[in-house]
Amino acid sequence: MIKKLCILTTLVCCIAGFAGCAHMADDSSESWAKEVIIKFMNDTTESEKNAFYDLNNLEFIAEYDYYLVRCRILSGESIDDFIKRLESHPQVEYIKPYEWDEKY
């Protein structure tokens, strides 16, 4: 009886562990899929960049040089709609989806 209980407990723990791993993988792939590379105009100040992040619901992730940054879109807006909306912003030289294998 105890042996059956131990086996059952082990199986339940394994299934729960696998389910947790699958859930974590979904979250991480979804989060980087909503990341963008933004190249700001050369006259954009640090405070203007910070205001831009706040106004557009962005999370700063990395800076590759002073004007080239990587950000995560925190809103429910699609990445395509987000890029279309901001590509003509006066402080943005260009904006594109982040690709994890591209060198910046």
Secondary structure, 3 states (H helix, E strand, C coil): CHHHHHHHHHHHHHHHHHHHHHHHHHHHHHHHHCEEEEEECCCCCHHHHHHHHHHCCEEEEEEEECCEEEEEECCCCCHHHHHHHHCCCCCEEEEEECCCCCCC
